[in-house]
Amino acid sequence: MDARLEANRANWNDRVAVHANSQFYDVAGWLRDAPGPASRELEALGNPAGLSLVHLQCHFGMDTLRWARVGATVTGVDFSPAAIDEATELASRAGLAEHATFVCANLYDAPQALAGQRYDVVYVSLGSLCWLPEVTGWGDVVAQLTAPGGRVYVHDVHPFTASLDDEGERVHYSYFEEPDRPIVVDSDQTYTGDVGLAATRTYEWNHSLSEIVTSLTRHGLVIDALDEHDWTVFAQFPWLEERSPGRFSISEGHPRVPLSFTLLAHARP
Protein backbone atom coordinates (compact mmCIF):
# COMPACT_ATOMS: atom_id res chain seq x y z
CA MET A 1 0.00 0.00 0.00
CA ASP A 2 1.05 3.59 -0.66
CA ALA A 3 3.02 4.80 2.40
CA ARG A 4 0.65 7.75 2.74
CA LEU A 5 -2.33 5.42 2.91
CA GLU A 6 -0.45 3.32 5.47
CA ALA A 7 -0.09 6.45 7.61
CA ASN A 8 -3.80 7.17 7.18
CA ARG A 9 -4.67 3.61 8.17
CA ALA A 10 -2.61 3.90 11.36
CA ASN A 11 -4.44 7.12 12.18
CA TRP A 12 -7.86 5.57 11.53
CA ASN A 13 -6.95 2.53 13.61
CA ASP A 14 -6.34 4.94 16.48
CA ARG A 15 -9.61 6.75 15.83
CA VAL A 16 -11.81 3.68 16.19
CA ALA A 17 -11.74 3.36 19.98
CA VAL A 18 -11.95 7.14 20.36
CA HIS A 19 -14.96 7.39 18.05
CA ALA A 20 -16.74 4.35 19.44
CA ASN A 21 -16.63 5.96 22.90
CA SER A 22 -17.39 9.52 21.82
CA GLN A 23 -20.48 11.62 22.39
CA PHE A 24 -20.35 12.48 18.70
CA TYR A 25 -21.23 8.91 17.66
CA ASP A 26 -23.20 8.05 20.82
CA VAL A 27 -23.17 4.31 20.22
CA ALA A 28 -25.38 3.64 23.25
CA GLY A 29 -28.04 6.00 21.92
CA TRP A 30 -27.72 4.51 18.45
CA LEU A 31 -28.30 1.01 19.82
CA ARG A 32 -31.26 2.23 21.89
CA ASP A 33 -32.98 4.28 19.18
CA ALA A 34 -32.17 1.89 16.27
CA PRO A 35 -32.26 4.53 13.49
CA GLY A 36 -32.54 3.61 9.84
CA PRO A 37 -31.07 5.56 6.90
CA ALA A 38 -31.64 9.29 6.54
CA SER A 39 -34.93 10.16 4.86
CA ARG A 40 -33.12 11.85 1.95
CA GLU A 41 -31.28 8.58 1.25
CA LEU A 42 -34.46 6.53 1.31
CA GLU A 43 -36.09 9.03 -1.03
CA ALA A 44 -33.18 8.67 -3.43
CA LEU A 45 -32.87 4.89 -3.34
CA GLY A 46 -36.37 3.70 -2.40
CA ASN A 47 -37.18 0.60 -0.40
CA PRO A 48 -33.93 -1.37 0.09
CA ALA A 49 -35.57 -4.51 1.47
CA GLY A 50 -34.09 -7.58 -0.17
CA LEU A 51 -31.30 -5.64 -1.90
CA SER A 52 -27.57 -6.12 -1.49
CA LEU A 53 -25.60 -3.00 -0.54
CA VAL A 54 -21.87 -2.43 -0.22
CA HIS A 55 -20.62 0.54 1.80
CA LEU A 56 -17.14 1.65 0.81
CA GLN A 57 -14.91 3.20 3.50
CA CYS A 58 -17.47 2.25 6.13
CA HIS A 59 -15.43 3.08 9.28
CA PHE A 60 -16.97 1.05 12.15
CA GLY A 61 -20.23 0.42 10.41
CA MET A 62 -22.88 2.65 11.98
CA ASP A 63 -24.12 4.01 8.63
CA THR A 64 -23.80 0.58 7.04
CA LEU A 65 -25.99 -1.08 9.66
CA ARG A 66 -28.74 1.52 9.27
CA TRP A 67 -29.45 -0.11 5.91
CA ALA A 68 -29.57 -3.58 7.44
CA ARG A 69 -32.28 -2.32 9.78
CA VAL A 70 -34.57 -1.63 6.81
CA GLY A 71 -34.06 -4.97 5.10
CA ALA A 72 -30.89 -4.71 3.01
CA THR A 73 -28.13 -7.30 3.13
CA VAL A 74 -25.07 -5.14 3.75
CA THR A 75 -21.32 -5.44 3.31
CA GLY A 76 -18.96 -2.85 4.75
CA VAL A 77 -15.42 -2.38 3.47
CA ASP A 78 -12.69 -0.44 5.27
CA PHE A 79 -8.90 -0.50 5.32
CA SER A 80 -8.71 -0.33 9.13
CA PRO A 81 -8.62 -3.73 10.89
CA ALA A 82 -9.69 -2.03 14.12
CA ALA A 83 -12.72 -0.54 12.37
CA ILE A 84 -13.74 -3.89 10.90
CA ASP A 85 -13.46 -5.58 14.30
CA GLU A 86 -15.55 -2.84 15.92
CA ALA A 87 -18.14 -2.98 13.12
CA THR A 88 -18.48 -6.74 13.44
CA GLU A 89 -19.01 -6.41 17.19
CA LEU A 90 -21.49 -3.58 16.70
CA ALA A 91 -23.52 -5.68 14.26
CA SER A 92 -23.74 -8.41 16.87
CA ARG A 93 -24.76 -5.98 19.63
CA ALA A 94 -27.45 -4.53 17.35
CA GLY A 95 -28.82 -7.98 16.46
CA LEU A 96 -27.92 -7.47 12.80
CA ALA A 97 -25.00 -9.88 12.38
CA GLU A 98 -27.08 -12.18 10.18
CA HIS A 99 -27.56 -9.37 7.67
CA ALA A 100 -24.11 -7.75 7.73
CA THR A 101 -20.58 -8.66 6.68
CA PHE A 102 -17.49 -6.51 7.18
CA VAL A 103 -14.33 -6.94 5.11
CA CYS A 104 -10.93 -5.36 5.71
CA ALA A 105 -9.44 -4.11 2.44
CA ASN A 106 -7.85 -1.08 0.86
CA LEU A 107 -10.48 0.67 -1.29
CA TYR A 108 -8.61 0.01 -4.52
CA ASP A 109 -8.43 -3.73 -3.69
CA ALA A 110 -12.12 -4.08 -2.83
CA PRO A 111 -13.22 -6.02 -5.97
CA GLN A 112 -10.61 -8.70 -5.29
CA ALA A 113 -11.32 -8.76 -1.55
CA LEU A 114 -15.02 -9.25 -2.29
CA ALA A 115 -14.26 -12.05 -4.78
CA GLY A 116 -15.86 -10.25 -7.72
CA GLN A 117 -19.27 -9.95 -6.10
CA ARG A 118 -21.58 -7.24 -7.43
CA TYR A 119 -24.20 -5.30 -5.51
CA ASP A 120 -27.59 -3.70 -6.09
CA VAL A 121 -26.39 -0.53 -4.34
CA VAL A 122 -22.89 0.92 -3.96
CA TYR A 123 -23.03 3.43 -1.13
CA VAL A 124 -20.44 6.13 -0.32
CA SER A 125 -21.06 8.39 2.67
CA LEU A 126 -19.70 11.80 3.59
CA GLY A 127 -16.00 12.13 4.35
CA SER A 128 -14.77 9.37 2.04
CA LEU A 129 -13.21 10.73 -1.14
CA CYS A 130 -10.70 13.05 0.55
CA TRP A 131 -8.73 10.00 1.73
CA LEU A 132 -8.02 8.81 -1.83
CA PRO A 133 -5.05 10.07 -3.89
CA GLU A 134 -7.03 9.79 -7.12
CA VAL A 135 -10.60 9.03 -8.15
CA THR A 136 -10.11 7.37 -11.53
CA GLY A 137 -9.28 4.11 -9.76
CA TRP A 138 -12.15 4.72 -7.34
CA GLY A 139 -14.58 5.02 -10.25
CA ASP A 140 -13.28 1.74 -11.65
CA VAL A 141 -13.86 0.04 -8.29
CA VAL A 142 -17.38 1.43 -8.02
CA ALA A 143 -18.21 0.24 -11.54
CA GLN A 144 -16.81 -3.23 -10.85
CA LEU A 145 -18.94 -3.56 -7.72
CA THR A 146 -22.23 -2.35 -9.24
CA ALA A 147 -24.49 -5.11 -10.53
CA PRO A 148 -26.15 -4.67 -13.94
CA GLY A 149 -28.99 -2.24 -13.34
CA GLY A 150 -27.59 -1.49 -9.89
CA ARG A 151 -27.33 2.00 -8.42
CA VAL A 152 -24.62 4.19 -6.94
CA TYR A 153 -25.23 6.72 -4.16
CA VAL A 154 -22.56 9.23 -3.15
CA HIS A 155 -22.93 12.01 -0.60
CA ASP A 156 -19.73 13.87 0.23
CA VAL A 157 -18.15 17.21 1.03
CA HIS A 158 -18.28 19.60 -1.92
CA PRO A 159 -14.79 20.07 -3.41
CA PHE A 160 -15.25 23.85 -3.54
CA THR A 161 -15.55 24.20 0.23
CA ALA A 162 -12.88 21.53 0.67
CA SER A 163 -10.50 23.96 -1.02
CA LEU A 164 -11.12 26.68 1.61
CA ASP A 165 -9.13 27.30 4.79
CA ASP A 166 -10.42 26.23 8.21
CA GLU A 167 -12.31 29.50 8.62
CA GLY A 168 -13.92 29.18 5.20
CA GLU A 169 -12.68 32.63 4.26
CA ARG A 170 -10.27 32.04 1.36
CA VAL A 171 -9.06 29.39 -1.07
CA HIS A 172 -6.17 27.58 0.61
CA TYR A 173 -6.00 24.19 -1.12
CA SER A 174 -6.19 23.06 -4.72
CA TYR A 175 -9.70 22.52 -6.05
CA PHE A 176 -8.33 19.98 -8.52
CA GLU A 177 -6.82 16.59 -7.82
CA GLU A 178 -3.07 16.62 -7.18
CA PRO A 179 -2.01 13.07 -6.22
CA ASP A 180 1.60 14.08 -5.59
CA ARG A 181 0.72 17.14 -3.48
CA PRO A 182 -1.47 15.92 -0.62
CA ILE A 183 -2.79 18.04 2.20
CA VAL A 184 -0.62 16.99 5.14
CA VAL A 185 -2.14 17.30 8.61
CA ASP A 186 -0.41 16.68 11.93
CA SER A 187 -2.84 16.46 14.84
CA ASP A 188 -3.63 14.18 17.76
CA GLN A 189 -7.27 15.32 17.59
CA THR A 190 -10.13 13.83 15.61
CA TYR A 191 -13.27 15.48 14.24
CA THR A 192 -15.26 14.27 17.26
CA GLY A 193 -13.30 16.82 19.30
CA ASP A 194 -11.39 14.15 21.21
CA VAL A 195 -7.60 14.03 21.50
CA GLY A 196 -5.04 11.33 22.19
CA LEU A 197 -4.21 9.82 18.80
CA ALA A 198 -0.75 8.25 18.64
CA ALA A 199 -0.55 8.19 14.83
CA THR A 200 -0.91 11.90 14.18
CA ARG A 201 0.00 12.43 10.50
CA THR A 202 -2.61 12.12 7.76
CA TYR A 203 -2.71 12.81 4.03
CA GLU A 204 -5.79 14.10 2.21
CA TRP A 205 -6.65 15.05 -1.36
CA ASN A 206 -9.31 17.15 -3.02
CA HIS A 207 -11.06 16.10 -6.25
CA SER A 208 -13.03 18.41 -8.48
CA LEU A 209 -16.67 17.69 -9.22
CA SER A 210 -15.84 17.01 -12.87
CA GLU A 211 -13.09 14.55 -11.89
CA ILE A 212 -15.53 12.66 -9.65
CA VAL A 213 -18.26 12.52 -12.30
CA THR A 214 -15.85 11.58 -15.09
CA SER A 215 -14.32 8.79 -12.99
CA LEU A 216 -17.73 7.10 -13.02
CA THR A 217 -18.84 7.79 -16.60
CA ARG A 218 -15.42 6.71 -17.93
CA HIS A 219 -16.11 3.26 -16.50
CA GLY A 220 -19.59 2.93 -17.99
CA LEU A 221 -21.84 4.23 -15.24
CA VAL A 222 -24.71 6.56 -16.12
CA ILE A 223 -25.27 9.72 -14.05
CA ASP A 224 -28.91 10.15 -13.02
CA ALA A 225 -28.64 13.17 -10.75
CA LEU A 226 -26.06 15.54 -9.32
CA ASP A 227 -27.27 17.91 -6.62
CA GLU A 228 -25.21 20.57 -4.85
CA HIS A 229 -26.40 21.46 -1.34
CA ASP A 230 -26.00 24.59 0.79
CA TRP A 231 -25.94 22.37 3.89
CA THR A 232 -23.74 19.68 5.38
CA VAL A 233 -23.80 17.38 8.40
CA PHE A 234 -21.00 18.88 10.52
CA ALA A 235 -19.74 22.28 11.65
CA GLN A 236 -17.27 22.69 8.81
CA PHE A 237 -16.95 26.47 9.21
CA PRO A 238 -17.68 29.00 12.00
CA TRP A 239 -20.35 30.69 9.89
CA LEU A 240 -22.59 27.64 9.71
CA GLU A 241 -25.67 27.19 11.90
CA GLU A 242 -27.16 23.89 13.08
CA ARG A 243 -30.74 24.61 12.11
CA SER A 244 -31.89 21.05 12.77
CA PRO A 245 -30.08 18.15 14.46
CA GLY A 246 -27.11 17.12 12.34
CA ARG A 247 -27.82 19.62 9.56
CA PHE A 248 -25.60 22.70 9.28
CA SER A 249 -26.60 25.53 6.95
CA ILE A 250 -25.17 28.88 5.91
CA SER A 251 -25.86 31.75 8.29
CA GLU A 252 -28.27 34.43 7.09
CA GLY A 253 -26.46 37.18 5.22
CA HIS A 254 -23.56 34.97 4.17
CA PRO A 255 -23.28 34.18 0.42
CA ARG A 256 -24.67 30.78 -0.48
CA VAL A 257 -21.99 28.31 -1.53
CA PRO A 258 -22.11 24.54 -2.04
CA LEU A 259 -21.19 22.61 1.12
CA SER A 260 -21.96 19.05 0.05
CA PHE A 261 -23.20 17.18 -2.99
CA THR A 262 -25.21 14.08 -3.78
CA LEU A 263 -24.60 11.99 -6.89
CA LEU A 264 -26.83 9.19 -8.16
CA ALA A 265 -25.81 6.85 -10.94
CA HIS A 266 -26.63 3.41 -12.31
CA ALA A 267 -25.04 0.61 -14.27
CA ARG A 268 -26.66 -0.36 -17.54
CA PRO A 269 -28.66 -3.63 -17.35
Secondary structure, DSSP 8 states (H G I E B T S, - for coil): --HHHHHHHHHHHHHHHHHHTSTTT-HHHHHHH---S-HHHHHHH---TT-EEEEES-TTSHHHHHHHHTT-EEEEEES-HHHHHHHHHHHHHTT-GGGEEEEE--GGGHHHHTTT--EEEEEE-SS-GGG-S-SHHHHHHHHHHEEEEEEEEEEEE-HHHHTB-TTSSSB-S-SS--TTS-EEEE-SB-TTS-B--S--EEEE----HHHHHHHHHTTTEEEEEEEEESEESS--STTEEEEETTEEEE-TTS-----EEEEEEEE--
